[in-house]
Amino acid sequence: MIARMIALLVFGLVCMTVGSDATALCIEGRIPLAEEFSQSRLVAKAVLIREHQIVDPADPTGVTATRYDFASKLIYKGKEKKFSVWIDNTSSRVVFSEGSEYLVFVQRGVKDGFVDACGNSGLVKSGAETIEWLKRQGTTSR
């Protein structure tokens, strides 16, 4: 019984650590940068300007997804100056913070765009290597 409680406590601590901005636990590892870039419809350095929770009264928590609205500061692939991504409320979701600047790799999604939690999206301040790789691709626009 005590071992089970300790295991649950450790699991909870891991979830809290891993569940920070734009990170997820990826059992199969991260998507290779070149692969995600080629599959993305939009890759941009962007600021989160608005977060809108999608409420479903039938859902016990009341939130089924979050729509994040971004404003592009620098586009590496695609053309959208403003764009949205739709993140379902699951344990593997990506979480963004309003006002923060992110590198965002947007996949085609059912609703708006989709950001893979095991991809290369994340805070700009943590993405120096990814930014250097993107610059070498020579596809930037303002």
C-alpha positions as CSV (number, residue, x, y, z in Angstrom):
1,M,0.0,0.0,0.0
2,I,2.8,2.5,0.9
3,A,4.8,1.5,-2.2
4,R,1.7,2.2,-4.4
5,M,1.2,5.6,-2.7
6,I,4.9,6.5,-3.3
7,A,4.6,5.4,-6.9
8,L,1.5,7.6,-7.4
9,L,3.3,10.5,-5.8
10,V,6.4,10.1,-8.0
11,F,4.1,9.8,-11.1
12,G,2.3,13.0,-10.0
13,L,5.6,14.9,-9.6
14,V,6.8,13.7,-13.1
15,C,3.5,14.9,-14.6
16,M,3.9,18.3,-13.0
17,T,7.4,18.7,-14.2
18,V,6.8,17.4,-17.8
19,G,3.5,19.3,-18.1
20,S,5.1,22.8,-18.3
21,D,4.9,25.1,-21.4
22,A,4.9,23.2,-24.7
23,T,6.4,20.0,-23.4
24,A,5.0,16.5,-23.2
25,L,6.1,13.0,-22.2
26,C,7.0,11.3,-25.6
27,I,7.4,7.6,-25.3
28,E,8.6,7.2,-28.8
29,G,10.9,10.3,-28.6
30,R,10.7,13.6,-30.4
31,I,9.8,14.1,-34.0
32,P,13.0,14.8,-36.0
33,L,13.2,18.5,-36.9
34,A,13.5,18.0,-40.7
35,E,10.6,15.6,-40.7
36,E,8.3,17.9,-38.8
37,F,9.4,20.9,-40.9
38,S,8.5,19.1,-44.1
39,Q,5.1,18.0,-42.7
40,S,4.1,21.4,-41.3
41,R,1.9,23.9,-43.2
42,L,3.3,26.8,-41.1
43,V,6.4,27.2,-39.0
44,A,6.7,30.6,-37.2
45,K,8.1,32.5,-34.3
46,A,4.9,33.8,-32.8
47,V,3.4,35.4,-29.7
48,L,0.4,33.9,-28.1
49,I,-2.2,36.7,-28.0
50,R,-5.3,34.8,-26.8
51,E,-6.4,31.6,-25.3
52,H,-10.0,30.4,-25.6
53,Q,-11.3,27.3,-23.8
54,I,-13.9,25.2,-25.6
55,V,-16.5,24.2,-23.1
56,D,-18.6,21.1,-23.4
57,P,-21.3,20.7,-20.7
58,A,-21.2,16.9,-21.1
59,D,-17.5,16.8,-20.2
60,P,-16.8,16.4,-16.4
61,T,-14.1,19.1,-16.4
62,G,-16.1,21.3,-18.7
63,V,-13.2,21.9,-21.1
64,T,-12.7,19.7,-24.2
65,A,-10.1,21.8,-26.0
66,T,-8.3,25.1,-26.1
67,R,-7.9,27.3,-29.1
68,Y,-4.7,29.3,-29.0
69,D,-4.5,32.4,-31.2
70,F,-1.0,33.6,-32.3
71,A,0.5,36.6,-34.1
72,S,3.6,35.7,-36.2
73,K,6.7,37.7,-35.7
74,L,8.8,35.7,-38.2
75,I,7.6,33.1,-40.6
76,Y,9.9,30.2,-41.6
77,K,7.3,28.3,-43.7
78,G,3.8,29.3,-44.8
79,K,2.2,32.8,-45.0
80,E,-0.2,33.3,-42.1
81,K,0.5,36.4,-40.0
82,K,-2.2,35.4,-37.5
83,F,-3.2,31.8,-36.9
84,S,-4.9,29.5,-34.4
85,V,-4.2,26.0,-33.2
86,W,-6.7,23.7,-31.6
87,I,-5.4,21.5,-28.7
88,D,-7.6,18.8,-27.3
89,N,-7.8,18.5,-23.5
90,T,-5.8,15.3,-23.1
91,S,-2.9,14.3,-21.0
92,S,-0.6,14.7,-24.0
93,R,-1.6,18.2,-24.8
94,V,0.7,21.2,-25.5
95,V,0.2,24.1,-23.1
96,F,1.0,27.7,-24.1
97,S,1.1,30.8,-21.9
98,E,-0.4,34.1,-23.1
99,G,2.1,36.8,-24.0
100,S,5.0,34.3,-24.4
101,E,7.0,33.9,-27.7
102,Y,7.1,30.4,-29.2
103,L,8.4,28.5,-32.2
104,V,5.3,26.9,-33.5
105,F,5.2,24.0,-36.0
106,V,1.6,23.9,-37.2
107,Q,0.3,20.6,-38.7
108,R,-2.9,20.3,-40.7
109,G,-5.7,19.7,-38.2
110,V,-9.5,18.9,-38.3
111,K,-10.4,22.3,-36.9
112,D,-7.7,25.0,-37.0
113,G,-4.1,23.9,-36.9
114,F,-2.6,21.2,-34.7
115,V,0.7,21.3,-32.7
116,D,2.2,17.9,-32.0
117,A,3.3,17.7,-28.3
118,C,6.3,15.5,-29.3
119,G,7.4,17.9,-32.0
120,N,9.7,20.9,-32.0
121,S,7.4,23.6,-30.9
122,G,8.4,25.4,-27.7
123,L,9.5,28.6,-26.1
124,V,11.8,30.7,-28.3
125,K,14.2,31.2,-25.5
126,S,14.8,27.5,-25.3
127,G,15.0,26.9,-29.1
128,A,18.4,28.3,-30.2
129,E,19.5,25.2,-32.0
130,T,16.1,24.9,-33.8
131,I,16.2,28.6,-34.8
132,E,19.7,28.1,-36.2
133,W,18.5,25.1,-38.2
134,L,15.5,27.1,-39.5
135,K,17.8,30.0,-40.6
136,R,19.9,27.6,-42.6
137,Q,16.8,26.5,-44.5
138,G,16.7,30.1,-46.0
139,T,12.9,30.4,-46.0
140,T,12.2,33.3,-43.6
141,S,9.8,36.2,-44.2
142,R,8.5,38.9,-41.9
